[in-house]
């Protein structure tokens, strides 16, 4: 599922993309959609900034908006069909348990990314890395990074990868590693493309996309770079076992299969 800045939703069925569904008009959200998390072809949750509302996908249609008493929702991550977490711009978190949303433990501020493995393990990033154990969030820690984080992905409770705005990646394998350079120009002291998103399909196997139109495959710590969109920045990427799908700022989707 991909969502654009006009409030339209697009579904990929394995071979082609659907025509746009006017999510904004149907839900009353309107405007830019901030985030979507899908756990199957019949369950997605989407949020829109400034709307204080969430909509869900049931496999055939989007729901009416569900109001959340928040302050600019900024990210969402779901596990199965009965657990999701979203965090707003002031760090208030909200938890979905299948029947509706309730206020959860407070995070430490707005987020740029969130990834949940189960109801007792979520990680959010922005100025630092925070972890949720099912009841509380840890205070953000930069873990040696030198810039704000732009994305995080956790395929298991034993592995996560986070990327920051100057081309560094950190991995979690019980504790966080020191940052490593994945954009080579940053190591030379120059400006580097900005990592925009990261998606890991299993422990030790991730793809990072960046502002230069590149996809960086990092498997067992070894990065391999591929130009997939020479003209545009990549906005988001999502990987499953054999398929990765990236979308750019112009509304193009780039498919990669392993």
C-alpha positions as CSV (number, residue, x, y, z in Angstrom):
1,X,0.0,0.0,0.0
2,X,1.3,3.5,-0.9
3,X,-0.2,6.8,0.0
4,X,0.5,10.2,-1.6
5,X,0.4,13.8,-0.5
6,X,-3.1,14.3,-1.9
7,X,-4.7,11.7,0.3
8,X,-4.8,8.9,-2.3
9,X,-4.1,5.2,-1.7
10,X,-2.6,2.8,-4.2
11,X,-2.5,-1.0,-3.8
12,X,0.0,-3.4,-5.4
13,X,-1.3,-6.9,-5.9
14,X,1.9,-8.6,-6.9
15,X,1.8,-7.5,-10.6
16,X,0.3,-4.1,-10.9
17,X,-0.8,-1.0,-9.0
18,X,-4.5,-0.1,-8.6
19,X,-6.0,3.2,-9.6
20,X,-6.0,5.8,-6.8
21,X,-8.6,5.5,-4.1
22,X,-9.5,8.9,-2.7
23,X,-8.6,8.2,0.9
24,X,-8.8,11.9,2.0
25,X,-12.3,12.3,0.5
26,X,-13.6,9.1,1.9
27,X,-12.2,9.5,5.4
28,X,-12.4,13.2,5.9
29,X,-8.7,13.3,6.6
30,X,-7.6,15.2,3.5
31,X,-4.1,16.6,2.7
32,X,-0.8,14.8,3.2
33,X,-0.8,11.3,4.6
34,X,2.1,10.8,7.0
35,X,2.4,7.1,7.4
36,X,0.9,3.6,6.7
37,X,1.5,0.2,8.2
38,X,0.2,-3.0,6.7
39,X,0.5,-6.5,8.2
40,X,-1.5,-8.3,5.4
41,X,-3.5,-7.7,2.3
42,X,-6.6,-7.2,4.5
43,X,-5.2,-5.0,7.3
44,X,-3.5,-1.6,7.1
45,X,-3.5,1.5,9.4
46,X,-2.9,5.0,8.1
47,X,-2.5,8.4,9.8
48,X,-2.5,11.9,8.5
49,X,-0.6,14.9,10.2
50,X,-2.7,17.5,11.9
51,X,-5.9,15.4,11.6
52,X,-5.8,13.6,14.9
53,X,-7.5,10.7,13.1
54,X,-6.6,7.2,12.0
55,X,-8.1,5.1,9.2
56,X,-7.9,1.3,8.6
57,X,-8.0,-0.9,5.6
58,X,-10.0,-4.2,5.7
59,X,-9.0,-5.7,2.3
60,X,-11.7,-3.9,0.3
61,X,-12.3,-0.4,1.7
62,X,-11.0,2.2,4.1
63,X,-12.8,2.9,7.3
64,X,-14.3,6.1,8.5
65,X,-11.8,8.1,10.6
66,X,-11.2,7.1,14.2
67,X,-10.5,10.2,16.3
68,X,-7.4,10.2,18.5
69,X,-6.9,12.9,21.0
70,X,-3.4,13.8,19.8
71,X,-1.2,16.6,18.6
72,X,-0.1,15.8,15.0
73,X,0.4,12.1,14.6
74,X,3.7,11.3,13.1
75,X,4.2,7.6,12.6
76,X,2.5,4.2,13.0
77,X,3.5,0.6,13.3
78,X,1.3,-2.5,13.5
79,X,1.8,-6.1,14.4
80,X,-0.9,-8.5,13.3
81,X,-4.4,-7.1,13.3
82,X,-4.8,-6.3,17.0
83,X,-1.8,-4.2,17.9
84,X,-0.6,-0.8,16.6
85,X,1.3,2.1,18.1
86,X,1.3,5.7,16.9
87,X,3.1,8.7,18.4
88,X,2.3,12.4,18.0
89,X,4.4,15.5,17.8
90,X,4.8,16.1,21.5
91,X,5.6,12.4,22.3
92,X,2.2,11.1,23.4
93,X,1.7,7.5,22.3
94,X,-1.5,5.7,21.5
95,X,-2.1,2.0,21.3
96,X,-4.6,0.0,19.3
97,X,-5.7,-3.3,20.7
98,X,-8.2,-4.4,18.1
99,X,-11.3,-2.6,19.3
100,X,-10.0,1.0,19.4
101,X,-7.3,3.4,20.4
102,X,-6.2,4.3,23.9
103,X,-3.5,6.6,25.3
104,X,-0.3,4.7,26.2
105,X,2.9,5.7,27.9
106,X,4.5,8.9,26.7
107,X,7.4,8.8,24.4
108,X,10.0,11.6,24.6
109,X,8.9,13.8,21.7
110,X,8.0,13.6,18.0
111,X,9.3,10.8,15.9
112,X,10.6,10.3,12.3
113,X,10.1,6.5,12.4
114,X,8.7,3.7,14.4
115,X,8.9,-0.1,14.2
116,X,7.2,-2.7,16.4
117,X,7.9,-6.4,16.5
118,X,5.2,-7.3,19.1
119,X,3.2,-5.7,22.0
120,X,6.4,-5.5,24.2
121,X,9.0,-4.4,21.7
122,X,8.8,-1.1,19.6
123,X,11.6,1.3,18.7
124,X,11.1,4.9,17.7
125,X,13.7,7.4,16.3
126,X,14.2,11.1,15.9
127,X,16.8,13.0,17.8
128,X,17.7,9.7,19.5
129,X,16.6,6.1,19.8
130,X,13.8,5.1,22.2
131,X,12.4,1.6,23.0
132,X,9.0,0.6,24.3
133,X,8.6,-2.5,26.4
134,X,4.9,-2.7,26.5
135,X,4.5,-0.2,29.3
136,X,7.2,2.6,29.1
137,X,9.5,4.3,26.6
138,X,13.2,4.7,27.4
139,X,14.7,8.2,27.1
140,X,16.1,8.8,23.6
141,X,19.8,8.1,23.2
142,X,21.9,9.0,20.1
143,X,24.1,5.9,20.6
144,X,27.0,7.8,19.1
145,X,25.2,9.1,16.0
146,X,26.0,12.7,15.0
147,X,22.7,13.6,13.4
148,X,18.9,13.1,13.7
149,X,17.6,9.7,12.7
150,X,15.5,9.3,9.6
151,X,14.3,5.7,9.9
152,X,14.3,2.5,11.8
153,X,13.3,-1.1,11.0
154,X,13.1,-4.1,13.4
155,X,12.2,-7.5,11.9
156,X,12.8,-9.2,15.3
157,X,13.3,-8.4,18.9
158,X,17.0,-9.3,18.4
159,X,17.7,-7.1,15.5
160,X,17.0,-3.5,14.4
161,X,18.7,-1.0,12.0
162,X,18.4,2.8,12.3
163,X,19.8,5.3,9.9
164,X,20.6,9.0,10.4
165,X,20.6,12.1,8.2
166,X,24.4,12.1,7.5
167,X,24.6,8.5,6.1
168,X,25.3,6.4,9.2
169,X,23.7,3.1,10.2
170,X,23.4,1.5,13.6
171,X,22.3,-2.0,14.3
172,X,20.8,-3.5,17.4
173,X,21.6,-7.1,18.4
174,X,20.8,-6.8,22.1
175,X,22.6,-3.5,22.3
176,X,23.3,-0.8,19.7
177,X,26.4,-0.8,17.7
178,X,28.6,2.2,17.0
179,X,27.6,4.1,13.9
180,X,29.0,3.0,10.6
181,X,29.2,5.0,7.3
182,X,27.0,3.7,4.6
183,X,27.3,6.8,2.3
184,X,31.0,6.9,1.3
185,X,31.2,10.7,0.8
186,X,30.3,11.3,4.4
187,X,33.5,9.4,5.5
188,X,35.5,11.8,3.3
189,X,34.2,14.8,5.0
190,X,31.9,15.9,2.2
191,X,28.2,16.1,1.9
192,X,26.4,12.8,1.5
193,X,23.0,11.7,0.3
194,X,20.5,11.6,3.2
195,X,19.1,8.2,4.0
196,X,15.4,8.5,3.8
197,X,14.1,5.1,4.9
198,X,15.2,1.6,5.9
199,X,13.4,-1.7,5.7
200,X,14.7,-5.1,7.0
201,X,13.0,-8.3,6.0
202,X,15.0,-10.5,8.4
203,X,17.8,-10.1,11.0
204,X,21.0,-8.9,9.2
205,X,19.2,-8.1,5.9
206,X,18.1,-4.6,5.1
207,X,17.7,-2.0,2.3
208,X,18.3,1.7,2.9
209,X,17.1,4.3,0.4
210,X,18.4,7.8,0.0
211,X,17.9,11.3,-1.4
212,X,20.1,10.5,-4.4
213,X,17.9,7.8,-5.8
214,X,20.0,4.9,-4.5
215,X,19.1,1.7,-2.7
216,X,21.8,0.3,-0.4
217,X,21.4,-3.4,0.4
218,X,23.1,-4.3,3.7
219,X,23.3,-8.0,4.3
220,X,25.5,-9.2,7.2
221,X,27.1,-5.8,7.5
222,X,28.2,-5.5,3.8
223,X,26.6,-2.6,1.9
224,X,26.0,-2.8,-1.8
225,X,24.8,0.3,-3.6
226,X,22.4,0.4,-6.6
227,X,21.1,3.4,-8.4
228,X,17.4,2.8,-8.9
229,X,16.0,6.3,-9.6
230,X,18.7,8.6,-11.0
231,X,16.4,11.7,-11.2
232,X,14.6,11.7,-7.9
233,X,14.9,11.2,-4.2
234,X,13.4,8.0,-2.7
235,X,10.8,8.7,0.0
236,X,10.1,5.3,1.4
237,X,10.9,1.6,1.0
238,X,9.2,-1.6,2.3
239,X,10.7,-5.1,1.9
240,X,9.2,-8.5,2.4
241,X,10.9,-11.9,1.9
242,X,11.5,-11.6,-1.8
243,X,10.2,-8.2,-2.8
244,X,11.2,-4.6,-2.1
245,X,9.1,-1.6,-3.2
246,X,10.3,2.0,-3.1
247,X,8.4,5.1,-3.9
248,X,9.9,8.5,-4.9
249,X,8.9,12.1,-4.5
250,X,7.3,12.2,-8.0
251,X,4.9,9.3,-7.4
252,X,6.9,6.6,-9.1
253,X,7.2,3.1,-7.7
254,X,10.4,1.1,-8.2
255,X,10.2,-2.7,-7.7
256,X,13.1,-4.9,-6.7
257,X,13.1,-8.7,-6.3
258,X,15.7,-10.9,-4.8
